[in-house]
Amino acid sequence: MLWPFNHFRRPHAPRRGTIQAIYGMIVAQAREPLFYGAMGVPDTVNGRFDMVLLHLWMVLRRLRPTEGGADLSQALFDHFCGDMDDNLREMGVGDLTVPKRMQKFGEAFYGRSAAYDRALEAGAEPLAQALCKNILDGADIGRARLLAAYANAVIAALAGLDDASVRNGAWRFPSPVPFAAAG
C-alpha cells in the first residue's frame, strides 16, 4: 500500500495556495489608493514597485523567526520574482533584457530591506528618512513620517499574531486610513 504523502517533501514546505494568498494580500495592500493620494507615494510603476517592496519586507521580517519561516520566505520571494518577470514581459521588455532588470529588482529589494532594517532599529525618524529617500524621492519628510507610522503599525500588528496565523496567511494588513487622515 502506498501512503498518501511524499517522502521527499520538506516538512515545512509552503503550499502554493498559501504563497499566492499572502502575496495577493501584499499586492492588494500596496495598491491602496490612499498611499498614492494622501500619503504622497508617486502613482508610477516605480512608486507601486516600492510599495510592494515595503509590504513584502514587513511580511518577510515577521516570517523569518517562525518555524518553517525560511522556506515560506524563500517561496514568497520567488513568487515575487516570478510576478516581476511576468510584468516585465507583459510590458514588452525583451527576453535579453529581462535578466538584467530582474537583477536590478533583486538589488533594489535587498538594498531597501537592509536600509529599512537598519533604520527600524534606529527608530521612527530614521525609518521615515529611509522611506522618504526610497519611496518619495526625498521630496516630503512629513508624508514619509506617515508612511513610517503606518509601517510601524503593520510591524506591530504582525508581531502580535501567532506564528501559525502568519504562516497560513490568516491575517490582514491594518488600514492606512488613520495614517492618511493624520496628514
ChimeraX attribute file (.defattr): number of C-alpha atoms within 10 A of each C-alpha:
attribute: neighborCount
match mode: 1-to-1
recipient: residues
	/A:1	3
	/A:2	5
	/A:3	6
	/A:4	6
	/A:5	7
	/A:6	9
	/A:7	8
	/A:8	6
	/A:9	8
	/A:10	10
	/A:11	10
	/A:12	12
	/A:13	13
	/A:14	20
	/A:15	11
	/A:16	12
	/A:17	11
	/A:18	17
	/A:19	22
	/A:20	16
	/A:21	14
	/A:22	21
	/A:23	22
	/A:24	12
	/A:25	18
	/A:26	23
	/A:27	19
	/A:28	12
	/A:29	19
	/A:30	22
	/A:31	17
	/A:32	15
	/A:33	13
	/A:34	17
	/A:35	24
	/A:36	17
	/A:37	12
	/A:38	16
	/A:39	24
	/A:40	21
	/A:41	25
	/A:42	17
	/A:43	14
	/A:44	10
	/A:45	8
	/A:46	12
	/A:47	21
	/A:48	20
	/A:49	19
	/A:50	22
	/A:51	22
	/A:52	20
	/A:53	23
	/A:54	22
	/A:55	20
	/A:56	23
	/A:57	22
	/A:58	19
	/A:59	23
	/A:60	18
	/A:61	17
	/A:62	19
	/A:63	21
	/A:64	15
	/A:65	11
	/A:66	15
	/A:67	13
	/A:68	17
	/A:69	21
	/A:70	17
	/A:71	17
	/A:72	24
	/A:73	21
	/A:74	14
	/A:75	19
	/A:76	22
	/A:77	19
	/A:78	13
	/A:79	16
	/A:80	20
	/A:81	16
	/A:82	13
	/A:83	13
	/A:84	17
	/A:85	18
	/A:86	14
	/A:87	12
	/A:88	17
	/A:89	14
	/A:90	10
	/A:91	9
	/A:92	10
	/A:93	14
	/A:94	11
	/A:95	10
	/A:96	8
	/A:97	11
	/A:98	17
	/A:99	12
	/A:100	11
	/A:101	15
	/A:102	16
	/A:103	12
	/A:104	12
	/A:105	17
	/A:106	14
	/A:107	12
	/A:108	16
	/A:109	20
	/A:110	14
	/A:111	13
	/A:112	20
	/A:113	19
	/A:114	13
	/A:115	16
	/A:116	22
	/A:117	16
	/A:118	14
	/A:119	18
	/A:120	18
	/A:121	10
	/A:122	11
	/A:123	12
	/A:124	16
	/A:125	16
	/A:126	18
	/A:127	25
	/A:128	25
	/A:129	21
	/A:130	24
	/A:131	28
	/A:132	22
	/A:133	15
	/A:134	19
	/A:135	25
	/A:136	21
	/A:137	14
	/A:138	13
	/A:139	13
	/A:140	18
	/A:141	19
	/A:142	15
	/A:143	23
	/A:144	26
	/A:145	22
	/A:146	24
	/A:147	26
	/A:148	25
	/A:149	19
	/A:150	19
	/A:151	23
	/A:152	17
	/A:153	17
	/A:154	20
	/A:155	19
	/A:156	13
	/A:157	14
	/A:158	22
	/A:159	15
	/A:160	10
	/A:161	13
	/A:162	11
	/A:163	17
	/A:164	11
	/A:165	11
	/A:166	20
	/A:167	22
	/A:168	16
	/A:169	16
	/A:170	13
	/A:171	14
	/A:172	14
	/A:173	16
	/A:174	16
	/A:175	14
	/A:176	21
	/A:177	14
	/A:178	12
	/A:179	21
	/A:180	18
	/A:181	11
	/A:182	10
	/A:183	12
